[in-house]
Structure formats: C-alpha cells, structure tokens
Amino acid sequence: MDKPDLRNYSIEELKDLISSLGEPSYRGEQIFHWITCKNAITFEEMTDLPKSLRSELSWKFSLNLPEVVEKEKDVDGTVKFALRLKDSNLIETVIIPERDHYTLCVSTQVGCPIGCKFCVTGKIGFKRNLEVSEIISQVVLARRYLKEKGEILPLRNIVFMGMGEPLLNLQNLIKALKILAHPKGFNYSRKRLTVSTVGLVKEMEILAREFPVALALSLHAPTDEIRKRLIPVAKKYSVEELISVCKTFPRIKNGRTTIEYVIIKNVNDSMECAKKLAELLEGYPFKVNLIPFNPHPELPFERPSQEDVERFQKYLLSKRILTTVRRSKGLGIKAACGQLGAKLLKSLSPDSMYKKSALGTG
C-alpha cells in the first residue's frame, strides 16, 4: 500500500496531521515550508524537526518526485521532461525561458479527454486525473532543476497548459493553486498562475467563486460553426456564452483574460474571421494570443503564412484589441502548443495504453 504523499496536504491539513501525531501544530507549518519554499524531497532535509519526528514521517508518509525518464533541451533553451508517475503512467512538463524569468507549463491529467482536432495530445486519449501532489511535484522538480543548474532567473509564472483540461480536474486544481499561492509556501501571485480552459462554463464559475487566478480561454474560432469542427465540446457552449462568462470572471490586479487562438491555414485565418472575432470581443479588455498552428503528420492542418498572421493581428490591433503572436518555443523537441505527449509517451509507456494512431506524434 502506497504511503500518503504530504504534497497532497494543505498547510491547515498538515497542522492537523502533526497535532494528531502528538506534536505541536507549528511543526506542520515547518513541514509545509520545507515542501514548498525549500523544495524538499526527503524528510532528512528537514533539519529543524526533531529526529524522532523525521523518522516517524519517513515511516508513515512519502515525498516522492516522479521519475524523470527523459529530458530534452531545445536550442532556444526550452526543457521538456517526461515524468513517470507512481502507477507507471507518464506525463510531460515544460520549462520555458523568457527574457528575465522562466515559465513552467504544467500538466493536470494523464492524456486529455477533450480531443481538440489540432492537438496531438488529444490523440493519446485519457487515463486519469493527476493528484494534487503530482501537480505540485512538477513545480518542485522544475525549481530543483533550475537551482542545480545555477540559474539565477526565477521560475515566475506557472501556466496550466500542459496535458489535460485543468477544469476537468477542478478540485485538485483549486487545491494545488491554493498551495502555490500560500504566503507561507511558494507564495506565487495569483496573477502569475494561469489556468487555460477549453471553456467549461460550470467549472469556470466555480473557479471564479472559489479561487480565481489568471484565465486563458482556448477559443480558436469566432463562430460556433468553425469551433465545433475544431473542438468537440464546443457543441455544448456557444462562443457568445463563453465570452459572456469570461467578462464576469474576476480580473486579478486588473489583468486581462487571454483569448487563445490557434490560427490554422484556410480554417480560421481569414479576414472575415478576424472581423467576427473583433465584434465578439468588442468593449472588454481581452488580450488575444495568436498561436500559429504547429504542424504534425498526424494532424490534417497547415500552418498559415506569416503574412496572413500579421494581417490578422493588425486588424485586431486596429480595433484596439491587444493582440500578440506567440513565438512558439520548444518546437525542436515537440514541446510547443498542441505537441505534448504522443510519441514519447507511446515509446515509454509500460502498458501500451496509447492508441496506434499516436505513433510518430509528440
């Protein structure tokens, strides 16, 4: 039987747990500090705890990190890890270098059940949700890696844009966000924590009510007709309904909700699409992030020309809509948007859980 992982516990739960062991509750805060601020992976590192308590914790609980089964580094500095979980399932997490900091792209599920037509990850199907500890462990692993490399730039942003739909693992997501933002722990600003969703209205409303952070909506189309072709779940919610929900979502420190738009040749890159998108977003401070499609042999789409992307961007800017074009990082190691998962996981998976159609992807 697996021992409980203490990274699944909030600071309040740790204090209660330690009290139940007959120790003063402040020891729980010390443990939380070690797990988060100091990225501890063993109880022996916790030198301000009594040796007897460290021994008891080691006997009853765990602090295991996923096994790094493969690490790839692109020429642009992006690093992708393939991580084996305790049940031998695999996920990927990506460290992305920026000018003055790093961003970590975190997975929330093994595989993904959404099946977006332009995303390789959807090809591999869905296995299960990640535990809180498995989400937090990705952050600990990345922070330890950067420290071991002597990196002085901070891991400043955490984006929940890896494998899976975060809002389908809602309660574990919210608990992980609270741990990441706790002032006695990692102490990440909510503005630096971004949750990307394909648009699950009920779950978006719960997140807004319980623990709002920065929001990114994977819209990818200005009309229901186009969106339904790209995203199966789009049949449930209209684009107007999604934009309406985004307008009511709390703005963290006056930040903007990001509209993610994978721009695909001859699908959603026309000037007509640009005009309809501008009409949809008019009158609210959204930020549009245009993401030129990252081609893959398994996917039946093409990357648009740079001229068409720039024309699309210029039109939105002319309508006073803040619009950026993402410079995809990690393309050389298949770590960019829509590329996580398939080839690496297929080749490393012990139970061949992934579909044959996923061979050669990722």
C-alpha positions in Angstrom: 0.0 0.0 0.0 1.3 3.4 -1.0 2.1 5.8 1.8 0.3 9.2 1.7 2.2 11.9 -0.1 2.5 15.0 2.1 2.4 17.2 -1.0 -1.3 16.4 -1.2 -1.9 18.3 2.1 -2.7 22.0 2.6 -0.9 23.8 5.4 -4.0 23.6 7.5 -4.2 19.8 6.9 -0.5 19.4 7.8 -1.0 21.3 11.1 -4.0 19.0 12.0 -2.0 15.9 10.9 1.0 16.8 13.0 -1.2 17.6 16.0 -2.8 14.1 15.6 0.8 12.7 16.0 1.2 14.4 19.3 3.4 17.2 18.1 2.8 21.0 18.2 0.8 22.2 15.2 3.6 24.7 14.2 5.6 21.7 13.1 3.1 21.4 10.2 4.0 24.9 9.1 7.7 24.0 9.2 7.0 20.9 7.0 4.9 23.0 4.6 7.8 25.4 4.4 10.3 22.6 3.6 8.0 21.1 1.0 7.4 24.4 -0.8 10.0 27.1 -0.2 12.9 24.7 0.1 11.7 22.0 -2.4 12.5 19.2 0.0 12.3 15.6 -1.4 13.3 13.8 1.8 12.4 14.2 5.5 16.0 14.1 6.5 16.4 17.5 4.8 14.1 19.0 7.4 16.8 19.7 10.0 14.7 21.9 12.2 12.4 18.9 13.0 13.2 16.5 15.8 14.9 13.4 14.5 12.2 11.2 16.0 9.5 13.1 14.1 11.5 12.9 10.9 11.8 9.1 11.4 8.0 8.8 12.0 7.2 10.9 9.0 9.5 8.8 6.8 7.9 5.6 8.1 4.3 6.8 7.5 4.4 9.2 4.6 6.2 9.9 1.4 7.6 12.9 -0.6 8.3 11.1 -3.8 9.0 13.0 -7.0 8.1 11.5 -10.4 10.9 9.7 -12.1 12.5 11.7 -14.9 12.6 9.2 -17.7 13.6 11.6 -20.5 14.8 15.2 -20.6 15.1 17.1 -23.8 16.5 20.6 -24.3 15.8 22.7 -27.4 18.2 25.2 -28.9 16.0 28.0 -27.6 16.6 26.8 -24.0 13.2 25.1 -23.6 13.4 22.0 -21.5 10.8 19.2 -21.6 10.6 16.4 -19.0 8.9 13.1 -19.4 7.8 12.0 -15.9 6.9 8.5 -14.8 4.3 8.6 -12.0 3.9 6.0 -9.2 1.5 3.9 -11.3 3.8 4.0 -14.3 1.7 6.5 -16.3 3.6 9.3 -17.9 3.1 13.0 -18.3 5.2 15.9 -19.6 6.1 19.2 -18.1 8.0 22.1 -19.8 10.3 24.8 -18.6 10.1 27.8 -20.9 12.8 30.5 -20.8 11.8 34.2 -21.0 13.8 37.4 -21.1 14.1 37.8 -17.3 12.4 34.7 -15.9 11.1 31.2 -16.6 7.6 29.9 -17.1 6.6 26.4 -16.2 3.9 24.6 -18.3 2.2 22.1 -16.0 0.0 19.0 -16.8 -3.2 18.2 -14.9 -4.2 14.9 -16.4 -2.6 11.8 -18.0 -3.7 12.3 -21.6 -6.7 14.5 -22.4 -10.4 13.7 -22.9 -11.2 16.8 -24.9 -9.8 15.7 -28.3 -9.2 19.0 -30.0 -8.6 18.3 -33.7 -5.5 20.4 -33.8 -3.8 19.0 -30.7 -1.5 15.9 -30.7 -2.2 15.3 -27.0 -5.8 14.5 -27.8 -4.7 11.6 -30.0 -3.5 9.7 -27.0 -6.8 9.5 -25.1 -7.4 10.0 -21.4 -6.2 7.8 -18.5 -6.8 9.7 -15.2 -6.6 13.0 -13.3 -3.4 13.9 -11.5 -3.3 14.1 -7.7 -2.5 17.4 -6.0 0.9 16.0 -5.2 1.6 15.1 -8.8 0.8 18.7 -9.9 2.9 20.3 -7.1 5.8 17.8 -7.8 6.2 19.3 -11.3 6.8 22.7 -9.7 9.3 21.2 -7.2 11.1 19.3 -9.9 11.5 22.4 -12.1 12.7 24.6 -9.2 15.2 22.0 -8.2 16.4 21.6 -11.7 17.0 25.3 -12.2 18.7 25.6 -8.8 21.0 22.7 -9.6 21.9 24.4 -12.9 22.9 27.5 -11.0 20.1 29.5 -12.7 19.5 32.9 -11.1 16.4 33.9 -13.0 13.2 33.0 -11.1 10.5 30.5 -12.1 8.0 33.3 -12.0 5.0 32.0 -14.0 3.1 28.8 -13.8 0.7 28.0 -16.7 -1.8 25.1 -16.6 -1.5 24.5 -20.3 0.2 21.1 -20.4 -1.5 17.7 -20.9 -5.2 17.7 -20.0 -8.1 20.0 -19.4 -7.5 21.6 -16.0 -11.1 22.2 -15.2 -11.9 18.6 -15.5 -9.7 18.0 -12.5 -11.2 21.0 -10.7 -10.9 20.3 -7.0 -7.3 19.0 -7.3 -6.5 22.1 -9.4 -8.0 24.5 -6.9 -6.2 22.9 -4.0 -2.9 23.0 -5.9 -3.5 26.7 -6.8 -4.0 27.5 -3.1 -0.8 25.7 -2.1 1.1 27.5 -4.8 -0.3 30.9 -3.8 0.0 30.4 0.0 2.2 33.2 1.5 3.9 30.7 3.8 4.8 28.5 0.9 5.6 29.1 -2.8 3.9 32.5 -2.5 3.1 32.8 -6.2 0.9 35.8 -7.0 -2.5 34.8 -8.4 -1.6 36.9 -11.4 1.3 34.6 -12.1 -0.9 31.5 -12.1 -2.7 31.0 -15.3 -5.4 28.3 -16.0 -6.2 27.6 -19.6 -9.6 26.0 -20.4 -11.4 25.0 -23.5 -14.5 26.6 -21.9 -16.4 24.6 -19.3 -18.9 27.1 -18.0 -20.0 25.5 -14.8 -16.4 24.8 -13.8 -15.3 28.3 -14.8 -17.9 29.7 -12.5 -16.8 27.5 -9.6 -13.1 28.6 -10.1 -14.2 32.2 -10.2 -16.0 31.8 -6.9 -13.5 29.6 -5.0 -10.1 30.7 -6.1 -9.8 33.0 -9.2 -6.5 33.2 -10.9 -5.5 34.5 -14.4 -7.7 32.9 -17.0 -7.0 31.9 -20.6 -9.8 30.7 -22.8 -8.9 28.4 -25.7 -11.4 29.9 -28.1 -9.7 29.2 -31.5 -12.7 30.3 -33.6 -15.0 33.3 -33.8 -18.1 31.3 -34.8 -19.9 28.2 -33.4 -19.7 26.6 -36.8 -15.9 26.7 -37.0 -15.4 25.9 -33.4 -17.5 22.8 -33.5 -15.2 21.5 -36.3 -12.1 22.0 -34.1 -13.3 21.3 -30.5 -15.9 18.6 -29.8 -17.0 20.2 -26.5 -18.0 23.3 -28.4 -21.3 21.7 -29.2 -22.3 22.4 -25.5 -21.5 26.1 -25.2 -21.7 28.9 -27.8 -18.8 31.3 -28.3 -21.1 34.1 -27.1 -21.8 32.2 -23.9 -18.1 31.6 -23.3 -17.2 35.3 -23.8 -20.0 36.3 -21.5 -18.7 34.1 -18.7 -15.2 35.5 -19.3 -16.5 39.0 -18.8 -17.8 38.1 -15.4 -14.6 36.3 -14.3 -12.7 38.3 -11.7 -9.8 40.3 -13.1 -6.7 39.7 -11.0 -5.0 43.0 -10.3 -6.8 44.4 -13.4 -5.2 41.8 -15.6 -6.8 40.7 -18.9 -8.4 37.4 -19.7 -6.4 35.9 -22.6 -8.2 34.6 -25.6 -6.0 31.8 -27.1 -6.5 31.4 -30.9 -4.5 28.7 -32.7 -4.6 30.2 -36.2 -4.9 27.5 -38.9 -4.5 27.9 -42.7 -7.8 28.0 -44.6 -9.7 27.3 -41.4 -9.8 30.3 -39.1 -7.2 32.7 -40.6 -9.4 34.8 -43.0 -10.1 38.5 -42.6 -13.8 37.5 -42.1 -12.8 35.5 -39.1 -10.7 38.5 -37.8 -13.7 40.8 -38.2 -16.1 38.4 -36.4 -13.6 37.9 -33.6 -13.2 41.7 -33.1 -17.0 42.0 -33.0 -17.2 39.2 -30.4 -14.6 40.8 -28.1 -15.5 44.4 -28.6 -15.8 46.6 -25.5 -13.9 44.5 -22.9 -10.2 44.4 -22.1 -9.3 41.0 -23.5 -5.9 40.0 -24.8 -5.7 37.9 -27.9 -2.8 35.5 -28.2 -2.5 34.3 -31.8 -0.7 30.9 -32.0 0.3 29.8 -35.5 -0.6 26.2 -35.8 2.3 23.8 -35.2 2.2 21.2 -38.0 2.4 17.5 -37.4 2.0 14.5 -39.7 -0.9 13.1 -37.6 -2.9 16.3 -37.9 -4.8 17.4 -41.1 -4.0 21.1 -40.9 -1.4 23.5 -42.2 0.5 26.5 -40.6 -0.7 29.8 -42.0 1.7 32.2 -43.7 3.4 34.8 -41.6 1.8 37.5 -43.8 -1.7 36.2 -43.0 -0.9 36.0 -39.3 0.4 39.6 -39.3 -2.7 40.8 -41.3 -5.0 39.1 -38.8 -3.1 40.7 -35.9 -3.0 44.2 -37.5 -6.8 44.1 -38.0 -7.4 43.3 -34.3 -5.0 46.0 -33.2 -6.8 48.5 -35.4 -9.9 47.7 -33.4 -8.0 48.4 -30.2 -7.8 44.8 -29.1 -4.4 43.9 -27.5 -3.1 41.2 -29.7 0.2 39.3 -29.6 1.6 36.5 -31.8 3.2 33.7 -29.8 6.7 32.8 -30.8 6.4 29.0 -30.2 9.2 27.7 -28.1 10.3 24.1 -27.9 9.3 23.3 -31.5 12.5 21.3 -31.9 11.6 18.9 -29.1 7.8 18.9 -29.7 7.1 20.9 -26.6 5.2 23.7 -28.2 1.4 24.3 -28.1 -0.5 21.2 -29.1 2.5 19.0 -29.3 2.8 17.4 -25.9 2.5 13.7 -25.4 2.2 11.1 -28.0 5.5 9.8 -29.4 7.4 10.0 -26.2 4.6 8.5 -24.1 4.0 5.7 -26.6 7.6 4.7 -26.7 8.0 4.8 -22.9 4.6 3.5 -21.7 4.8 0.2 -20.0 1.3 -0.9 -20.8 0.9 0.4 -24.4 -2.2 2.3 -23.3 -1.9 4.7 -26.2 -3.6 4.3 -29.5 -1.7 3.1 -32.5 -2.7 6.3 -34.3 -0.5 8.2 -31.9 2.7 6.6 -33.2 5.1 9.1 -34.5 3.5 12.1 -32.7 4.7 14.4 -30.0 
